[in-house]
């Protein structure tokens, strides 16, 4: 794996983590996800 591929992979992982963190700051998203998870059972 070349340096730019490794840097791109790290950037993609960091972006995904930041997007997840941003979504968890919204209480309505948390309630929606909990309802969806609960409906599976």
SVG drawing of the C-alpha trace seen along z (x, -y; Angstrom):
<svg xmlns="http://www.w3.org/2000/svg" viewBox="-41 -17 45 27">
<polyline fill="none" stroke="black" stroke-width="0.4" points="0.0,0.0 1.5,-3.3 1.7,-6.4 -1.2,-8.2 -3.5,-5.1 -2.7,-4.9 -3.4,-8.6 -6.7,-8.3 -7.7,-5.3 -6.9,-7.2 -8.8,-10.3 -11.9,-8.1 -11.8,-6.5 -11.5,-9.9 -14.4,-11.3 -16.6,-8.3 -15.8,-8.7 -16.5,-12.4 -19.8,-11.8 -20.8,-9.2 -19.9,-11.5 -21.9,-14.4 -25.0,-12.2 -24.8,-11.1 -25.0,-14.7 -28.6,-14.8 -31.0,-13.4 -33.7,-12.7 -31.3,-10.5 -30.5,-8.5 -34.3,-8.0 -34.9,-7.0 -32.0,-4.5 -33.2,-3.0 -36.7,-2.6 -35.4,-0.9 -33.3,1.4 -36.1,2.3 -38.5,3.0 -36.1,5.8 -37.1,7.8"/>
</svg>
